[in-house]
Amino acid sequence: MQALTFSGTFTALVTPFTADGDAVDLAALDALVEAQIEGGVSGLVPCGTTGESPTLSDEEQVLVIKRVVEVAKGRVPVVAGTGSFSTKKTISASKAALAAGADAVMIVMPYYNKPSQDGMREHVLAVARAVSSPVVLYNIPGRCVVDLSAETTAQICERAPNVVALKDATGNVLRCQELKRKLGDRLTVLSGDDALTLAFGAVGASGVISVSSNVRPREVSEVTRALLANDFVRAQVCHFALVELHNAMFIEPNPAPAKAALAAMGRMTPAVRQPLLPASEATQRKVAEALAHLDAHFPKAAS
């Protein structure tokens, strides 16, 4: 648990599908993982919402996690998304992910059934007790409706030593600031929004779990490297060059724009599973424009 470092850029991997969306495209997944590692990311996060986990069967989730682990070959940690609206299912999925070779699990707060703060706390504690691996919490009120408070997070940290990090997708820099003020080094905070990586880093976050790094891992990683080196001038310049791409990734529901970009690069089909739809032609054009802007404005590598 202490050997893993939750800092830098972790890619929330898309799940490549065959053109009809019926099956996972394993060859494209292999190539995606290799491109991420070559691009310098710090870790991989398969089967999160960017990986369309709600549409994956239990067997497909294990297949994807196992394949990512096999291709990564220990070069970077693999943090598997295993959360759901059911504590029992989350525990089962977490154990399956770890059996497949994942180094840690990431659990989203239970969605749809709207548990209380006490309910979320007990959910996390039950999962943490059931596994021996590091646990990363994922707080995204926009998708889950519920919002894990800083106070409840602190209560969890007091009772669950293997809860080591939090993906904060609240969109609220003040929340990140409060978590770091309360918990310091006890809990690593990672930005859950690419567009806020710079701001979160300024108040103590250690990196990002990124959508944009599926498309441009090297450039996104350069931002977090600069932040971790306290080079805020370079981090700002690099981050600003990426803003158009970050925005383009969410013109339509994630991960359709990211898959459109990767399809244009010849990396995979643009297929997503319903109820999502592939990116429209208008979005494809905006994604292409964002990539062209990035190529024209991203600073050269530091000497």
ABEGO torsion letter per residue (X at the ends): XAABBBBEBBBBBBBBBBAAGABBBAAAAAAAAAAAAAAGBABBBBGBAAAGAAABBAAAAAAAAAAAAAAAGGABBBBBBABBABAAAAAAAAAAAAAAGBABBBBBBBBGAGBBAAAAAAAAAAAAAABABBBBBBBBAAAAGBBBBAAAAAAAAAABAABABBBBAAGBAAAAAAAAAAAEAABBBBBABAAAAAAAAAAGBAEBBBAAAAABAAAAAAAAAAAAAGBAAAAAAAAAAAAAAAAAAAABBOAAAAAAAAAAAGABBABBBOABBBBBAAAAAAAAAAAAAAAAABBBBBX
